[in-house]
Amino acid sequence: MKPARKRILYCEGNMDSSVGGSHYSLFYLVESLDKSRYEPIVVFHRENRLIPMYRQAGLDSRVFPYRDAVRFAARLSRFGFAGRFLQLVQNLVNIWRMVIFPGIRCALYLRAHHVDLVHLNNTIIRNHHWMLGAMLARVKCISHERGINEHISWFSRFFARRLSAIICISGCVKDNLLKQGIAANQLVVVHNGLDPDRVRAKVDSAEIHQRHGIEPGSPIIGIIGNIKEWKGQDVVVRATARLRERWPNIRCLLVGDTEVDRVFEERLRSLVAEKSLQDNVIFTGYQPNVADYLNVMHVMIHASVLPEPFGRVLLEAMAMKKPVIGARGGAVPEIIVDGETGLMFTPGDDAEL
């Protein structure tokens, strides 16, 4: 008798509607499962641009709205004991609102749908309601860890110790968890994978040139990722100002969603104006197929100023045989062999870049 398929619930824990590398990593993982053996269910906390892609691939994808935290005590903290008491009340309200009550609902869902395994896609500091739900339903639960967090609360460590495994996307992510007191026997390193045959431009390079008014023969560099301060787009802009002295027609493409960090985006645009780079720096906004833009770049830059947990875009650029330069931190040295498969520079140092 043919055994029944194992039903796995995957949860993308991003709390806003932005799309990042974790969404694509989850898509490639779930799409590639042997569907004769595994039946995936994918849940999101918010509607996002990639859900139609999941559904078009025939993946059962659902949105489970997640409540935001209640915040009222911070403004009253100056009132001494009363403020601290209100902080305690706020924390208890949020534990009930964001963990216990939704955790019970998750447990009921897991039981009702006969889920065999819960796989959390992001980090041990999120999705505690699914961890609790799995505990209550007596379903095994594992989590990816895709971040390098300076501090992991006792609350997160409590739930992390009850996970069957934690998948670290790089050695530096594992090292950080070990420093935070997570047991070594729970941790396994599985680098993000990439099928190079899937990294292909869908439009001709001439169309990208025309779309952004780039003259033929212009040297083009670029950085790919949502516009966030820690991603280091400002470092690339400053480096572009230096490069323009030698290559006046250089173009720098900033490829990524500009709605994630509005404050930094405004500062970045002010920096572009300050350096008189309006004709050189191009904000492309979110692009569903980054290969279209990698295709026109002569050099792809990774410039994170904080330790990078992995750096999938480096793999994508390599798959398209593009020269890469990466900030020497986090997992980048696990991807680039300096001087052989790319170059590295000191994070934040635009002169060295």
C-alpha positions, 0 to 999 in steps of 0.5 A: 500500500502506497504511504500517504503524503506527508503534509508540511505547513510552511510559514513565511513570517515577514510582518509587512507586505515587502518581498525579500530573499526569504520569499524566493528561498521558500518558493524554490524550496517548496516548488522543488519538493517531490509532490508524490511524497510531500504535500505543502501548505504555505501561509503568509501574514500579509498579502504580497507580490509573490503570492500569485507566483506561488499559486500559479505554481499550484502551491496551496498558499493562504494568508493568516492575518497577524495582529500588531503589538499593542503599545501604550506603556512606552509613553508612561515609562517616566512615571516610575513604578506605575510606568513599569507596571503598565509595561508589564501589563502591556507585555502580558496583553501582547503575549496573549494577543500575539502568542497564546490566543493565535497559538491555540488557533494554530494548534486547532488548524494543525489538528484539523488539517492533519499536518505532519511538520511545521517549517518556519521560514525566517527566524527563531525570534518570530512565529512563536504562535506557530511554535506554541501551536505545534507544541499543543498539537504535538506536531514536530516544528523546525525553523530556518534562521536567516538573520544575525540577531545581536540579542535573542530574548529569553522568550525566543530561546524558550521556544527555540529549545523546543524546536526539533531543528534550526536550519542556519543558512550560513556558518556565520548564522550558526556561530551567532546562535551558538554565542546566544546560547542555542544548543549545537545539536539543534543547529545544522548549516544548509546554505541557500541553494540556487539553480543557475539555469533559472537565473535568466533575463526575460527582456533584451538589455536594449530595453532596459537601456531604453527604459532608463535612458542609458546611453550605449557604451555607458559603464553600468554598476549596480546593487540589488536589494530592498532600499534599507540602511543596513544594505549600504546603498549609500556606500555605493552612491558615494563610491559612484561619485568617486568613479564619475571623476574617471567615467563621467557617463557611469550609471549606478542601478539601485534595484529594489523596493523603495517603500520598506525604509522611507526615511533612509530612502529620503536620505539616499535621494538627498545624498544623490542630489548633494553629489549631483548624481541625478544623471548617474544614479537610477532608482529602478524600484522593485523588479520581479526578475532581477536577472533583467538588470543583472544582465546589463551590469558590468559589475554587481556590488553587495555592500551591506554595512552589517553582517550579511546572513547570506547574500543570495544576489551574489549567487545570482550574479555569479550564475550570470557570469558577472564580476562581483564585489562584496562587503567583507562580513557575515557570510560573504566570505563563505561565497566569495573567494577574494581575488579568485571568484570576486573581490571584497572590501571593508564594509562601509568604506566607499573609498576602498570600494 
